[in-house]
Amino acid sequence: MSRLVFILLTILMEVGSCASSTQAAGTGDMVTSVAVFRAIGIAAALVGIALLFLVQYVYRSRLSHGMYHRLLLIGVFLLPLATTWSTSATVMEGTKSVEACNSCHVMHPFVNDMTNPTSPTLAARHYRNNWIAKDQCYACHVTYGITGTLEGKRDGFRHWVHYITNTYPDPIRFVGSYDNANCLACHQQTEKWSRVNSHRALLGEFATDRIACITCHGPPHPLPKERRAQQP
Amino acid sequence: MIDGTDESTRFISRRDLLKLAGTSACAACLLPLTGCENLWKRQPAIAVDRWEKGVCRFCGTGCGVTIGLRDNKVVDVKGDEEAHNRGRLCIKGLATRDILYSPSRLLHPMIRKNGDLERATWNEAMELVAQRFKDAIETFGPDSVAFYGSGQLLTEESYTANKLFKAGIGTNNVDGNPRLCMASAVTGYTSTFGKDEPPGCYEDIDSADCFFITGSNTLECHPIIWERIQDRKRSRPGATIIVVDPRRTFTTLHADLHLQIIPGTDVALYNAMMQVFVERHFIDRDMVDRYLSFQEGDRPRSFVDFKTHLARYSPERVADICGVSAAAIREAAFLFASSKATMSLWTMGLNQQVQGTASNRLVCAMHLLTGQFGRPGATPFSLTGQPNACGGVRDTGSLAHALPNGRVVTNPTHRQEMEDLWNVPRGRLSAKPGLHAVALFDAMARGSVKCCLIMCTNPGQTLPDLNAYRRGMEKAFLVVVDAFHPTETTIVADVVLPAALWVEKEGVKGNGERRYHLSPKLVDPPSEARSDLEILVELADRLGQGQLITARTPQEVWDEWRKISAHSEYNFEGITYERLKQERGLLWPCPSETHPGTKRRYVPGEDPLATGNGRFDFYGKPDRRATIWLDHQEDLPDPCTPEFPLLLNTGRILEHWHTMTITGQTPTLRSIHPDYLEIHPYDAHVLTIRDGEPVIVTSRRGEIELRARVTEIVRPGTVFATMHSARHLVNQATQAAHDPFSKQPAYKRCAVSVRRKAV
């Protein structure tokens, strides 16, 4: 039994060190939450498979009936559950990255513009001035709080469904009203914002999104005709 | 249980599972009907049935809008991404979604009976108007009646009014509020290039490396153009912005160099800058040799004379006149001349001065002398205040001295051309220039003008030296056509007629960059309101001029007008209604239906009217050379004295437009009050005025009460008030002195005293 535990722990450590070293090679010394979730998931899956194999074919005769069933329960249910949790956490975290958005080709003009150091769009200015440190797409396309996260994930899922089923319109457009709360969360506290009379007069309109900040200060991304012009 | 036969312990039967799945699928399909669509995707904050393209109601930027309609009402307005404004709109543009449903809309005609305005029928009102006009014309001659229009009327309306009064009634008493707004830009351009309207376009902003913004608070007054300037600066941080403004406005906060000059000293400043051009060899000799001529008054001058003239304006000497350092003037001149492409932008700060024309043509001269002209980004460009002052009034010649397409009433050839084109007998058009705005209201006060038709403007608030000219309005038979009541003008009218507003009527507007674009009719006017064109056509019929006004719908009028333009250097015959319905406007000249429009005028290859192989062809001038004028800084009227020690400057703010008849009623904007007087802390200290205190501003003409705002935005020795509010009419204090060429009043400078209001 102690040998079984030793083998499983060894597998776990090997996988953990392997995952963290891969991550470190990719993005410097920073270990992201996505990497940790992924490592836990892979480890749980490998441990589960090893556990089932060992319990069934190597140690079965040496285990008591009760212990056999408990170990099967761990291998069949608990470790896969951890893998499932880790997979969803990885997907939820991983899709926040700019790279994840840019993995669909319709997003290339947006990301290219955002990373273009001479672009005057809102997205590019926020990016190059480091006003948003990471996950720049996600930061402005998700609203604060649990509802915001749900909406953001729902939008991402819908985009993905449209993308893989090839049912998206061309050119793509933002659906519905953009949530001003995303802008106001940072800007509303600044003196530069509050010295503009109309900002103060329009607070109610901003709160209900009946007037969008980007109408006066946009456009946040290149317009359809500008995106068309950029494409080879 | 283990073999699955124990039915009673099952959580759910197979049949129930299928039922549940089916119900869930149906529910998902019906989601949109339940109002829970937002579970699947974000929803718009304002629900809209359909979107239509249109044009903003407000300033001369002429932004494209998309208008959201629901149940045949305008409910939402957005910027049009396909138009030059790239989807942007300012706060006033956004507010247009509410303007049609303002509580102060005028819904039926009114006639003054026993001193009060009372409701009347259209027939009754038009009968009275026609009778009074006929009586005046028969008894006192055609010059006893007048039309006072607006840069907010549609082109078809201004054109029809101009034709009716000049070719029908036979008077040149046709003027309007563009006289108060753009007249100096007109005389500036025509004296330099021979033809009115800017040579460049908005697209030049995207290529300019130096912006010389003078007499314009672009950030507040043309915010969408300002954003485009900012875009250029964001893409190319090395681009410089020079701002010349007596106030430290929001625009100046973004400037690389701010010249905070004393109001009215522009001519000295521009001469000093040109002196630096000469001194530092920035003059484009090829321009001087081949494309420019020099003139002082009636006399031609040479380049040598010009240099002698400039010698009197060394930056060191001018520094004292303008109140800025000589180093700043030299730096501005260096930046202007040395950049790859310099674009000047200006508006009321230059135009509303006694030397408005001189200031305008000197800015043009700076571009011509340095060769900063006719290339992408290199152009002088006047910004316009009203949505259709350029297209509707300047191009149609709806001003007292003018005839369509740059013609003037004093030129017999021009009169004959128009008589032929309008199919009226030779000699029908009067050779006598009509009365310009200030003179017109003065004539009403003196009794020589008996009847005046005022459309789509509010002179009861906007004229300078208001107390003097309001008497004229009260004395004459005044017919006011407006969408709103009460205004400062409708309250003194004898007949008030309700007009359609914005998308309640169809017509073409011409914005600040020579772009003609179509404002469509999307909803019906409220109650009895009618379009201004319908009112003009009916008046023509009742005055017996029906045979002259044969075009009776907007499209008929436009077709007549664009065909007339083909006989001039304004040629826009190729801009048809069909094209305008498809496109986001076209820039004239545009002589054929396949022509894409003209971005830069006077450049062979770009401008269809420019000929030859040279760099430029200034075809507006007989010698095909643009004119550089030798203008001197003059002593200005209404000087400061110990009794009136401060200079009052007037202007506007971002959130309101003109006299607030529209924006003052908009739910989103009405809470922003413009009733304040900006005064420098130094002056406030001397006058023992504290921030927020009520103060009395007194000029040689009148006094007003405002609330003091102690701020360093203004220069010491100057104060500032907005022109918006009807609660405190700042024009009771301003002076009627005007530019000798353009007749545009000097709203930007008058001497006042300020004192604390006695409690």
Interface residues (C-beta under 8 A of the other chain):
Chain A: T118 S119 P120 R125 E151 R154 D155 R158 V175 G176 S177 V196 N197 S198 A201 L202 E205 T208 D209 R210 I211 T215 C216 H217 G218 P219 L223 P224 K225
Chain B: N38 L39 W40 K41 R42 Q43 P44 A45 I46 K78 G79 E81 E82 R86 G87 R88 L89 C90 I91 L94 P223 E227 Q230 D231 R232 R234 S235 R236 I653 L654 E655 T668 L669 S671 I672
